[in-house]
Amino acid sequence: MFERLRAAISAALEAATPPPNLRDLVGQMRQAVVELRASIAGMRQALEATGQQLAAERRSRAEAERRGRLAAEIKDQETVGVAERFVGRHAERIGVLESKLAAQQAELALTERELEEMTEQFRALERERSGGRGTAGAWRDLEAAGGVRPETDLADELLRGQVDRAAREAAAEQQLRELKKKMGK
């Protein structure tokens, strides 16, 4: 998703000479860090949704097993067979969801490490740009370039709100699809 921007940032950092417009590079890096943070928030929400789906499948499997045992007690072989098929389906879905959960966890860990690296690169570039004048000078330069401090960044807060709202809407859509699937529509 962010490979093109990361490649541009890496190329600029690896260059032996300083880039002609360090201010633009700082702005690009800041934007990349903000986008990556938003991506991580979405990943965490997707991870939570998968965990909830997994828990629901486990409950459904347990319910199907319980019904199968009850049917076996009253010697209803047809119901036992149906229950066994449902147990199998739920077990298969559980396996898929467990794999999905593991992949999402690995992807989140990788992305969080990338964010740490990008943030450190961004800070190093800010220090280079400020010429070692300290944090206050760096913030003044960043603000002069159109950047804002994270604690005063209204746009960042709006972006977080938009990401949160989009994730909630996606979760609601997923729940609606699941409900429609259960209802047979």
Helices and strands as residue ranges (DSSP letters): H 3-14, H 22-73, H 77-130, H 135-144, G 150-152, H 154-183
